[in-house]
């Protein structure tokens, strides 16, 4: 029996030593983890600092891009406002000339008064050869030429044809006015004849 008691004590001793070793291992493991983490702390801090720096640069780049876009949009609005301001007197003069040309064409096409018609023809040719050249579009120029061909007898035109061409001229002016309403200064001369070429 003594040998059984010895064996039981031996087993109990081994069990306690085993528990003690487990506790020591656990403590070492936790200590090693903290040691490992404390060794990694400078690297983690550096990594976080670099990540923060990169994030800051990216944020700065995004803000700069947004600022450039905003600045470009404002510059574009300023150019458009300047164009509108510059074009306004030109549009007003264009409208005035178109109305006058339409009026004299209508007088020529419909008036029975020879004196009134002759004065309107003279005014038509003045507009045709001068002021309208500055503002007329290519399509309006064609309509003016078509009407003028009836007046100068290049084409035989009845009274009905003259009225039709007068109306076509007015309709072309209407379209041209609408097109010019949103025209930019840089676009102004693109749809015009250049007679000096």
FENZIVEN-V797207 format. One record per run of one state. SS is the DSSP state (h for helix, s for strand, l for the rest). FROM is the first residue (numbers start at 1). LEN is the number of residues. Records with the same first field share a line. If there is no record, write none. Layout:
SS: FROM-LEN / FROM-LEN
This chain:
l: 1-1 / 111-3 / 130-1 / 136-2 / 152-7 / 182-3 / 192-6
h: 2-109 / 114-16 / 131-5 / 138-14 / 159-23 / 185-7
